[in-house]
Amino acid sequence: MVKLFLDIETLPGNESLKEEIADRIAPPGNMTKEETIKKWEENTKPLKVEEEYRNTALKGEYGRILCIGYIKETDSGITQGVITGSEPEILEKFWDVAKDVNLFIGYNILDFDLKFIIQRSIIHKVKPSQEFDFARYRSYPIYDVMHEWAMWSRDTVGLDTLTKALGFESPKTELDGSKVYDYHKAGRDQEIYDYCMRDVEATRKIYKRMNFIE
């Protein structure tokens, strides 16, 4: 069986989205005084626009993939790496890596990573090399470590919490998902790639522990 452990890091959409977001954000309906509205426009609105813009990193319609980290296990050995480049290039390379995979494994990949990858593939007209059934309560061909740990209840925990509970080193350091965009703007992409790979490695350790492998 060929297994692929994966994790993605994403960025918000194009900066031009901020204008679109700003156009639809209005002051509260109960705010009527002109002076109060002006202060809201100057102080509160920019913060709300920035917050909503950053949240587009979680939406396949708007966000962008910065990188995909992976570890691939086959009968002949293990390969791993972080796929980078333009988004279409990342998608092409990912689907080439994934073409012979039987089991896709990750943390919250059912609701985020794989869904995001497929949505961005559709947008960029990059045909996936695999077809997925996103039915829940299954561990094949998608093994979502987060849901499997919670036994498909709503009582899910973050990767940081679970690694610590199992006695593994947490992949989260100063950098976590909420800071990826700031690191990218500061030109610190290599640190993001390293962080992405740590998430993949941590997920692989948890998967092996949960399945009593090694």
Beta strands, then each sheet from edge to edge (+ up, - down):
strand 1: 3-11
strand 2: 64-74
strand 3: 77-83
strand 4: 103-106
strand 5: 142-144
sheet 1: 3+ 2- 1+ 4+ 5+
end
